[in-house]
Amino acid sequence: MKREVGKMESRSYTGSFASIYDDVMGTVPYKFWYDYLQEIIKYYQLEVSKVLDLACGTGNMSLIFARDNYQVTGVDLSNGMLEVAREKAKEARLKINFIEADLCSFQLEEKYDLAISLFDSLNYILNLEDLKKVFQNVYYSLRDGGIFIFDVNTISRLMSIEPGTTILNGEDYTCIWEDIVNKEKKLWQVRLKIYHKDTGEYHEEFHQETGYKIAELREALQEAGFQDVDIYNAYTFTAASDNDNRVYFVALKNRTRPAERPVLRLVKNLKWGVKRFINGLY
Ligand SMILES: C[S@@+](CC[C@H](N)C(=O)[O-])C[C@H]1O[C@@H](n2cnc3c(N)ncnc32)[C@H](O)[C@@H]1O
């Protein structure tokens, strides 16, 4: 007889969701994101060997960096996500240090050249005071001249998500994904009901993301000590606006941005405009 575990969860990224995360996110263009990060690294003339992947999840981006011989540390709050990440690294024979910690309170002795946080992970930090703590912790983890690159969903993007329910059917699971938008509290919430066909187990979990204005994030980063902060509409080198969907922040520790190179910027924008179009990413 199949085991029925009726588990109501208020937290997110339990072992249950972690076990299906990579399948559910199967179309996420991690390699495309990696190429964009590399373009940013080149543009800012950053020498990178040590990378800190914050809210690394199941380690998809950590593994791509490690395969290219970077020394990678991944940090995440979810033990379930990290277990999957560790298993994948072991299978790929990659040495990656995965650490379970809350971004609001983590402290690492080592200093990194590059810190990243991708796939709207920082939208999970639900108030600006906590986000300021994250920025301070990241600042402390970077070497002088290091760079912090992260993406966020804008308020405009989160508030334009269509509420509704989608059924995701995997080989060994069914996941009922319900999008809820709370405009008053500026929250995008996702209720997941996951049924594991192989074990008969059933789990529920709840996700919440909030958005921030670009100006308040810039100010918070500067308050944490970052010197120059550049903000781009995702996959471009064009200054971001609050009306964009996803934006990328590039925050520099004890370093100023390189001199303006309008021709290079134009070339990069044209190249990435074509790439964005081909990949249908906006
Ligand atoms: C959308 S997933 C992104 C994971 C990964 N960056 C990727 O690109 O696949 C968000 C991740 O943020 C993590 N997370 C959320 N809040 C966190 C916190 N306060 N500290 C550390 N990790 C957190 C979750 O556990 C989850 O793995």
The ligand as an SDF file (V2000), in Angstrom:
LIG
                    3D

 27 29  0  0  0  0  0  0  0  0999 V2000
   14.1320   30.4830   -7.1670 C   0  0  0  0  0  0  0  0  0  0  0  0
   15.2720   29.5550   -6.2160 S   0  0  0  0  0  0  0  0  0  0  0  0
   16.7390   29.9080   -7.1030 C   0  0  0  0  0  0  0  0  0  0  0  0
   17.8030   28.9020   -6.8720 C   0  0  0  0  0  0  0  0  0  0  0  0
   19.0380   29.0660   -7.7670 C   0  0  0  0  0  0  0  0  0  0  0  0
   19.6490   30.3660   -7.5960 N   0  0  0  0  0  0  0  0  0  0  0  0
   18.6950   28.8330   -9.2190 C   0  0  0  0  0  0  0  0  0  0  0  0
   19.0030   29.7180  -10.0270 O   0  0  0  0  0  0  0  0  0  0  0  0
   18.1580   27.7710   -9.5480 O   0  0  0  0  0  0  0  0  0  0  0  0
   15.4250   30.5270   -4.7450 C   0  0  0  0  0  0  0  0  0  0  0  0
   16.4130   29.9430   -3.7220 C   0  0  0  0  0  0  0  0  0  0  0  0
   16.5810   30.9140   -2.6900 O   0  0  0  0  0  0  0  0  0  0  0  0
   16.7790   30.2210   -1.4800 C   0  0  0  0  0  0  0  0  0  0  0  0
   16.5210   31.1580   -0.3800 N   0  0  0  0  0  0  0  0  0  0  0  0
   15.3860   31.8580   -0.1470 C   0  0  0  0  0  0  0  0  0  0  0  0
   15.5360   32.6310    0.9370 N   0  0  0  0  0  0  0  0  0  0  0  0
   16.8020   32.4210    1.3870 C   0  0  0  0  0  0  0  0  0  0  0  0
   17.5610   32.9330    2.4900 C   0  0  0  0  0  0  0  0  0  0  0  0
   17.0360   33.8330    3.3290 N   0  0  0  0  0  0  0  0  0  0  0  0
   18.8250   32.5030    2.6510 N   0  0  0  0  0  0  0  0  0  0  0  0
   19.3820   31.5970    1.7920 C   0  0  0  0  0  0  0  0  0  0  0  0
   18.7030   31.0800    0.7340 N   0  0  0  0  0  0  0  0  0  0  0  0
   17.4350   31.4850    0.5460 C   0  0  0  0  0  0  0  0  0  0  0  0
   15.8110   29.0630   -1.5550 C   0  0  0  0  0  0  0  0  0  0  0  0
   16.1030   28.0480   -0.6280 O   0  0  0  0  0  0  0  0  0  0  0  0
   15.9810   28.6570   -3.0160 C   0  0  0  0  0  0  0  0  0  0  0  0
   16.9410   27.6630   -3.1650 O   0  0  0  0  0  0  0  0  0  0  0  0
  1  2  1  0
  2  3  1  0
  2 10  1  0
  3  4  1  0
  4  5  1  0
  5  6  1  0
  5  7  1  0
  7  8  2  0
  7  9  1  0
 10 11  1  0
 11 12  1  0
 11 26  1  0
 12 13  1  0
 13 14  1  0
 13 24  1  0
 14 15  1  0
 14 23  1  0
 15 16  2  0
 16 17  1  0
 17 18  1  0
 17 23  2  0
 18 19  1  0
 18 20  2  0
 20 21  1  0
 21 22  2  0
 22 23  1  0
 24 25  1  0
 24 26  1  0
 26 27  1  0
M  CHG  2   2   1   9  -1
M  END
$$$$
